[in-house]
Structures are given as C-alpha cells and as structure tokens.
Amino acid sequence: MKRRTLITHSALAIAACAAAPFVAAQQWPTKTITMVLPASAGSGTDIMARDLAKRLGDALQQPVIVDNKPGASGIIGTQIVVRAPSDGYTLLYTNGTNTVMAPALLKSMPYDVLSDLQPVAQTVTGGVMLHVSNDLPVKNLKELVAYVKAHPDTLAYGSWAVGSSGHLVMEWLKQETGMKIPHTPYRNVPQLLTELASQQLKIGWSDPIAPQPFIESGRIRPIAVIGDKRLPRNPDVPTFGEQGYPFETVGWFGVFAPKGTPKAIVQRLSDEILRIQQGPEVQERLKFMNVSDSKLKSPDEFAAVVANDLKVWKKIVTDANISTGN
C-alpha cells in the first residue's frame, strides 16, 4: 500500500512539473516585459521599438519597457537576451544587419543566432537606397554599371560602415557585373549624404528615411532600392530586381525571444504584434518611416527568413573576401 502511494505521489509530482511551464505560459504575462534594443535612443529603430512597446503593453495589459543597449554591431544587446531566462519577459527588437550580417562578417561570435534565439515576428521590411550625385551622367542601375565599367577604379562608393548592408550589397553587385570600384566607409549616413549632395562623393548608400530631404530638394538622385517592392515615399525609384539585378534578401526589423521560450508565449506575442502592425495609425507611421509591414504570418516563417539570410550574407562575405579584422 505504501509503495502504491509513493508511486502515485511520484507520478503526480512528475505531472505537476511537466505542467508547470504550460500553466506559466497560460498565466503570462504577470509583470513588466523588457524589450532590449541594440540601438541608441532617438534613432529610427528606437522610434519604431518604442511605438511597438507601447501598443504591445496595452494589448498584454502589462508594461513593455525599451532598454537601449547599443554597441558592437548589436552584439551587446543581443547577448543580454540570449542569456536571459526563456520566460517571455525579455525580448529583443532588432534588424537584419545586427542579426545576420554581424554573424556573417565576424569570425567569432558569443552566441549562435539560429540556436540561441527564437524568432517571434518580423515587423517591417524596407530596403536600403542607392544614390548618385547630380553630376554623374546616370539615371538607373544599368547606366551606373556601364559607367563604372567604362571608368574602372576612378570612382568610389560610400556606405555608412564596413559590413553595412549597402557595403555588402554593392560587393555582391560587383561580383555580378565585374565592376571595379572601391568602398569608402563613412562615420554615419548624414555625413555621406552631405558629401553626395556637394558632389564630393559620386555614389552612395543610405537607409530609406535619412535621404528624404536631399531627394525632395533635388540635391541627390536615387536610382535603385533593395527589396521586393518600391518604397512608400519613393514610388518612382525601381527595385534592383526590376532593373535586372534580383537580390535575394530584403532589410527587416523583428522581435526575438530567448531560445526555449514556451511556444504558447511565442505564438501570443506573434499574434498580438501582427495585429498591431495592421492598425491604421501604425500603417501611417510606417509610411512616414518609408518601410512596409511584413507579410510573414508566423514565427516559423520568420525563422526560415533568418536562416536563409544568414546563408546568403555568409556567401557574399566569403566570395568578396570581406573582413573586419575580427
């Protein structure tokens, strides 16, 4: 009898332990959620993250606070989330540059993106823009390729950093076309745009929002955008694909959780975020930021994008022999 009682109690204990994560997920959230952001306060990414955090907090009826942790190509902030408990109370809001480009470039990483992070929801997509100075006699991508090939090593192109999306995409284009043109890294996008407008720089890359005053005033000429669609504020600028140079990946922002976060929590977060993104106020804000809402509908779809992008960028880095010295 005692043995039977012991077995019964043991079985109940095991069942209770097995059910504990499920019960916790069903009750989640019961306290403040921290959304770690590997970017500085006041940046475009920060604006999007804080808007999402406020709306997500309202939906979950618990505060969602943004914790800015910039530096080291997003590694500092990402590592905080990787090391956090997988209980749904620590999230990561980041972009493709930090998530897949840094691992593609750096030989040593303190974590593995695919095995240490759980994709939750891709929030927006948006491509980087390629511009030329007004004195360069080209109006589209094919004319640019022809001009650069006719004047090898006499021009340079600029991006906002070694390993930036603009840098890597241009290296891919050089491989595809045989162009010979060196890279000039700038400290930031505003400096690059200023030199482009003054015609000190002839070819340069930027994010989709910073160049708008320069474009609207006619001081620079955008000729192409990376992505599967044209940008909301620049519908007259064709994509790379439309101009005969299909590029496989697009820029994106998204939410991640530590690996091992209960599926029920991940799914609820995904559902709430995707619902928020469809709201009319959010859609207007995205249009102003010159990005589009994501068409992905599940964490699994987002995970597939992350894995594919990492493979694509690693190949580009290897083929172009790009190194950051790490």
C-alpha positions in Angstrom: 0.0 0.0 0.0 2.8 2.4 0.9 4.6 1.5 -2.3 1.5 2.3 -4.3 1.0 5.6 -2.5 4.6 6.5 -3.2 4.3 5.7 -6.9 1.1 7.7 -7.1 2.7 10.7 -5.3 5.7 10.5 -7.6 3.5 10.3 -10.7 1.6 13.4 -9.5 4.8 15.3 -8.9 6.2 14.5 -12.3 2.9 15.5 -13.9 2.9 18.8 -11.9 6.5 19.6 -13.0 5.6 18.8 -16.6 2.5 21.0 -16.5 4.3 24.0 -14.8 5.6 25.6 -18.0 2.2 25.3 -19.6 0.5 26.8 -16.6 3.1 29.7 -16.5 2.6 30.3 -20.2 -1.2 30.4 -19.8 -0.9 33.0 -17.0 1.8 35.1 -18.8 2.3 38.0 -18.5 2.1 38.9 -14.9 4.8 41.5 -14.7 6.8 44.1 -16.8 8.3 42.9 -20.0 11.7 44.3 -21.1 12.4 44.8 -24.8 16.1 45.1 -25.4 17.1 47.3 -28.3 20.7 47.2 -29.7 20.4 50.8 -30.9 20.7 54.3 -29.4 17.8 56.3 -28.1 16.3 58.7 -30.7 17.3 56.5 -33.7 14.8 55.4 -36.2 14.9 51.9 -34.8 14.3 53.3 -31.3 11.2 55.2 -32.5 9.7 52.1 -34.0 10.6 50.0 -31.0 9.0 52.4 -28.5 5.8 52.7 -30.6 5.5 48.9 -30.7 6.3 48.5 -27.0 3.6 50.9 -26.0 1.0 49.2 -28.2 2.1 45.7 -27.1 1.9 46.7 -23.5 -1.6 47.9 -23.9 -2.6 44.7 -25.7 -1.0 42.5 -23.0 -2.1 44.7 -20.1 1.4 44.8 -18.7 4.1 47.4 -19.3 6.7 46.8 -22.0 9.8 48.9 -21.5 12.5 49.6 -24.0 16.1 49.1 -22.8 18.7 50.6 -25.2 21.9 48.6 -25.4 23.8 49.8 -28.4 27.3 48.8 -29.5 29.4 46.1 -31.1 27.2 45.6 -34.1 24.2 44.7 -31.9 26.1 42.0 -30.1 25.9 43.7 -26.6 22.1 43.9 -26.7 21.6 40.6 -28.3 23.8 38.8 -25.8 21.7 40.1 -23.0 18.6 38.5 -24.5 20.4 35.2 -25.3 21.5 34.9 -21.6 18.0 35.9 -20.2 15.5 33.4 -18.8 13.3 32.0 -21.5 10.1 33.0 -19.8 8.7 35.7 -22.1 9.8 38.7 -20.0 12.9 39.6 -22.0 12.5 40.3 -25.8 14.8 41.6 -28.5 13.9 44.2 -31.1 16.5 44.3 -33.8 17.2 44.3 -37.5 18.7 42.1 -40.2 22.0 44.0 -40.1 22.6 43.0 -36.4 21.0 39.6 -36.6 22.5 38.1 -39.8 25.2 40.4 -41.1 27.3 40.6 -38.0 27.5 36.8 -37.7 28.3 36.6 -41.4 31.2 39.0 -41.0 32.7 38.2 -37.7 34.8 35.1 -37.2 34.0 34.8 -33.5 30.5 35.3 -32.0 29.5 34.9 -28.4 26.2 33.2 -29.5 24.6 31.4 -32.4 21.7 33.2 -33.9 19.9 30.1 -35.1 20.3 28.1 -31.9 20.2 30.8 -29.2 17.3 33.0 -30.4 13.6 32.3 -31.0 12.2 34.4 -33.9 8.8 35.8 -32.8 7.6 38.2 -35.5 9.1 40.1 -38.4 7.5 43.6 -38.1 8.6 45.6 -41.1 10.6 45.3 -44.3 12.4 48.1 -46.1 15.3 48.3 -48.5 18.5 50.4 -48.5 18.7 53.0 -51.2 21.4 53.6 -53.8 22.0 57.2 -54.9 24.3 59.1 -57.2 25.4 62.8 -57.3 23.6 65.0 -59.7 26.7 65.5 -61.9 27.1 61.8 -62.6 25.5 61.1 -66.0 23.4 58.0 -65.0 19.7 57.6 -64.2 19.4 54.0 -63.5 21.3 50.9 -62.3 22.2 49.6 -65.8 23.6 53.0 -66.7 25.6 53.1 -63.5 27.1 49.6 -64.1 28.1 50.6 -67.7 29.6 53.9 -66.5 31.6 52.4 -63.7 32.9 49.6 -66.0 33.9 52.2 -68.6 35.8 54.1 -65.8 37.4 51.3 -63.7 38.9 52.3 -60.3 38.3 56.1 -60.9 35.2 56.3 -58.7 34.4 55.2 -55.2 31.2 54.4 -53.5 30.2 55.2 -49.9 28.3 53.4 -47.2 27.9 54.1 -43.5 30.3 51.3 -42.3 32.3 48.3 -43.3 29.9 45.4 -43.2 26.8 47.6 -43.6 24.0 46.4 -45.9 25.0 49.0 -48.5 28.6 47.8 -48.5 27.7 44.1 -48.8 25.0 44.6 -51.5 27.5 46.7 -53.6 30.1 43.9 -53.2 27.5 41.4 -54.5 26.8 43.7 -57.4 30.5 44.0 -58.2 30.6 40.2 -58.3 27.6 40.0 -60.6 28.8 42.7 -63.1 32.5 42.8 -63.0 32.6 46.5 -61.8 35.8 47.7 -60.3 35.1 50.4 -57.7 36.5 50.7 -54.1 34.5 51.2 -51.0 34.7 54.3 -48.7 33.2 53.8 -45.3 31.7 56.9 -43.6 31.1 57.6 -39.9 27.3 57.9 -40.5 24.7 58.4 -43.1 24.2 62.2 -42.7 27.9 62.8 -43.5 27.7 60.5 -46.6 24.6 62.3 -47.9 26.2 65.7 -47.3 29.2 64.8 -49.4 26.9 63.2 -52.0 24.9 66.4 -52.3 28.1 68.5 -52.6 29.3 66.1 -55.3 32.4 65.2 -53.4 31.1 61.6 -53.4 29.5 60.3 -56.6 27.8 57.1 -55.4 26.4 56.2 -52.0 24.1 54.1 -50.0 21.6 55.1 -47.3 18.7 53.9 -45.2 15.2 54.8 -46.6 14.4 57.7 -44.3 17.5 59.9 -43.9 17.8 60.9 -47.6 14.3 62.3 -48.0 15.2 66.0 -47.5 18.0 65.6 -50.0 15.8 63.8 -52.5 12.9 66.3 -52.1 15.2 69.2 -52.7 16.7 67.6 -55.7 20.3 67.5 -54.3 20.8 63.8 -54.9 19.4 61.3 -57.3 18.1 57.9 -56.0 18.4 55.2 -58.7 17.6 51.9 -57.0 16.3 50.3 -53.8 16.9 46.8 -52.4 13.7 44.9 -51.7 10.8 43.1 -53.2 8.8 46.3 -53.6 9.3 50.0 -54.1 9.4 52.3 -51.1 6.2 54.1 -49.9 7.7 57.6 -50.2 9.7 56.9 -53.3 7.4 55.0 -55.6 9.3 56.2 -58.7 12.5 54.5 -57.6 12.6 51.0 -59.0 14.0 48.0 -57.2 17.2 46.1 -58.1 15.0 43.2 -59.4 13.0 45.5 -61.7 16.3 46.7 -63.2 17.6 43.2 -63.9 19.6 42.5 -60.8 17.4 40.4 -58.5 18.7 40.4 -54.9 17.6 37.6 -52.7 17.2 39.3 -49.3 15.5 42.4 -48.0 16.0 44.6 -45.0 13.8 43.9 -42.0 13.1 44.5 -38.3 11.7 42.0 -35.9 11.2 40.6 -32.4 13.0 37.7 -30.9 12.9 35.9 -27.6 15.5 33.6 -25.9 15.5 30.1 -27.3 13.3 27.8 -25.2 10.6 30.4 -24.6 7.3 28.4 -24.4 5.5 28.1 -27.7 2.3 29.5 -26.3 4.0 32.7 -25.3 5.8 33.0 -28.6 2.6 32.5 -30.5 0.7 35.0 -28.5 3.4 37.6 -28.9 3.4 36.9 -32.7 -0.4 37.2 -32.9 -0.5 40.5 -31.0 2.4 42.1 -32.9 1.0 41.2 -36.3 -2.4 42.6 -35.2 -0.8 45.8 -34.0 1.1 46.2 -37.3 -2.2 46.2 -39.2 -3.6 49.2 -37.3 -4.3 52.4 -39.4 -2.1 54.6 -37.1 0.8 52.1 -37.4 0.4 51.9 -41.2 0.7 55.7 -41.4 3.8 55.7 -39.3 5.4 53.0 -41.4 4.7 55.0 -44.5 6.4 58.0 -43.0 9.4 55.9 -42.0 9.4 54.7 -45.6 9.1 51.0 -44.7 6.3 48.4 -45.2 4.6 45.9 -42.9 5.8 42.3 -43.0 3.8 39.7 -45.0 5.1 36.9 -42.8 2.4 35.3 -40.7 4.2 33.0 -38.2 7.3 32.6 -36.1 8.3 29.6 -38.3 8.2 31.8 -41.5 10.3 34.4 -39.8 12.8 31.7 -38.7 13.1 30.5 -42.3 13.9 34.0 -43.4 16.6 34.4 -40.8 18.3 31.1 -41.7 18.2 31.9 -45.4 19.5 35.5 -45.0 22.4 34.2 -42.9 23.4 31.8 -45.6 23.1 34.4 -48.3 25.2 37.0 -46.5 27.9 34.5 -45.5 28.3 33.6 -49.1 28.6 37.2 -50.2 31.2 37.9 -47.5 33.2 34.8 -48.4 33.1 35.4 -52.2 34.1 39.1 -51.8 36.7 38.3 -49.2 35.4 40.9 -46.8 37.0 41.1 -43.4 36.5 43.3 -40.3 39.6 42.0 -38.7 37.7 40.1 -36.1 
